[in-house]
Amino acid sequence: MPTATPALAQTRLDRLRAQPRCAGEASFFYVDAHFGNAAVKVLPGEYFVHDDDVLIMTTLGSCIAACLWDRERRIGGMNHFMLPEVGTGTDGASGRYGTFAMELLVNELIKRGATRSTLEAKVFGGGAVISGMTSLNVGERNTRFVLEYLRTERIAVVSQDVLDVYPRKVCFLPASGKAMVKRLAPASAEAVVRAEQRLAAQPVVAAAGSVDLF
């Protein structure tokens, strides 16, 4: 992707920071040094939707990020969820869980003018990144859930990079629908999972084309 000028990147960043945030919406804004563009990092349980080519990024272990894009309205968004379903006694109104995370993202897109019939999806993550933990099959369960959800909702999956053993860094440009994924070294998996587990332990906040390698 072409980099933005420093002035344009800063203008986009200031505009993003000035916008009101909803519960569950990502709010970690910065200028990405690699791409030279305003960016937002989507943490586990969060989502973000926009119609400008700001950079939406996240890092995944066994988690899933779904990038949805309306090919007619040219608006898109990303979520990041940790588990497919809600455990017993757990507050389900959290973007950490697949069903709620997908509904948050789809509903926000529709609220901004998208329609389900013109949405398409790119799906990432679900890696078995920690040796010896394959019996839990979290990544596999997450992957199975999101693909089944999208099939049920009749949202076409146009590309995916899922399963295997790699952590991933994913970047998405919501106006163009362009997605980029970088498979990280397996040695970095422990740090990624520790970060996911640390965020999972925090209190729940209830919420009211092609893939390029880089």
Secondary structure as the mmCIF struct_conf table of DSSP 4:
data_model
#
loop_
_struct_conf.conf_type_id
_struct_conf.id
_struct_conf.beg_label_comp_id
_struct_conf.beg_label_asym_id
_struct_conf.beg_label_seq_id
_struct_conf.end_label_comp_id
_struct_conf.end_label_asym_id
_struct_conf.end_label_seq_id
HELX_LH_PP_P HELX_LH_PP_P1 PRO A 2 THR A 5
HELX_RH_AL_P HELX_RH_AL_P1 PRO A 6 ALA A 18
BEND BEND1 GLN A 19 GLN A 19
TURN_TY1_P TURN_TY1_P1 ALA A 23 GLY A 24
STRN STRN1 GLU A 25 GLU A 25
STRN STRN2 PHE A 28 ASP A 32
TURN_TY1_P TURN_TY1_P2 ALA A 33 GLY A 36
STRN STRN3 ASN A 37 LYS A 41
TURN_TY1_P TURN_TY1_P3 PRO A 44 PRO A 44
STRN STRN4 GLY A 45 GLY A 45
STRN STRN5 TYR A 47 HIS A 50
BEND BEND2 ASP A 51 ASP A 52
HELX_LH_PP_P HELX_LH_PP_P2 VAL A 54 VAL A 54
STRN STRN6 LEU A 55 LEU A 60
BEND BEND3 GLY A 61 SER A 62
STRN STRN7 ILE A 64 ASP A 70
TURN_TY1_P TURN_TY1_P4 ARG A 71 ARG A 74
STRN STRN8 ILE A 75 ASN A 79
STRN STRN9 PHE A 81 PHE A 81
BEND BEND4 MET A 82 MET A 82
STRN STRN10 LEU A 83 LEU A 83
BEND BEND5 PRO A 84 GLU A 85
HELX_LH_PP_P HELX_LH_PP_P3 VAL A 86 GLY A 87
TURN_TY1_P TURN_TY1_P5 THR A 88 GLY A 89
BEND BEND6 SER A 94 SER A 94
STRN STRN11 GLY A 95 GLY A 95
TURN_TY1_P TURN_TY1_P6 ARG A 96 ARG A 96
STRN STRN12 TYR A 97 TYR A 97
HELX_RH_AL_P HELX_RH_AL_P2 GLY A 98 LYS A 111
TURN_TY1_P TURN_TY1_P7 ARG A 112 GLY A 113
HELX_RH_3T_P HELX_RH_3T_P1 ARG A 116 THR A 118
STRN STRN13 LEU A 119 GLY A 125
BEND BEND7 ILE A 130 ILE A 130
TURN_TY1_P TURN_TY1_P8 SER A 131 GLY A 132
TURN_TY1_P TURN_TY1_P9 THR A 134 LEU A 136
HELX_RH_AL_P HELX_RH_AL_P3 VAL A 138 THR A 152
TURN_TY1_P TURN_TY1_P10 GLU A 153 ARG A 154
STRN STRN14 ALA A 156 VAL A 162
BEND BEND8 ASP A 164 VAL A 165
STRN STRN15 ARG A 168 LEU A 173
TURN_TY1_P TURN_TY1_P11 PRO A 174 GLY A 177
STRN STRN16 LYS A 178 ARG A 183
HELX_LH_PP_P HELX_LH_PP_P4 LEU A 184 ALA A 185
HELX_RH_3T_P HELX_RH_3T_P2 PRO A 186 SER A 188
HELX_RH_AL_P HELX_RH_AL_P4 ALA A 189 ALA A 200
TURN_TY1_P TURN_TY1_P12 ALA A 201 ALA A 201
BEND BEND9 GLN A 202 GLN A 202
HELX_LH_PP_P HELX_LH_PP_P5 PRO A 203 VAL A 204
STRN STRN17 VAL A 211 LEU A 213
#
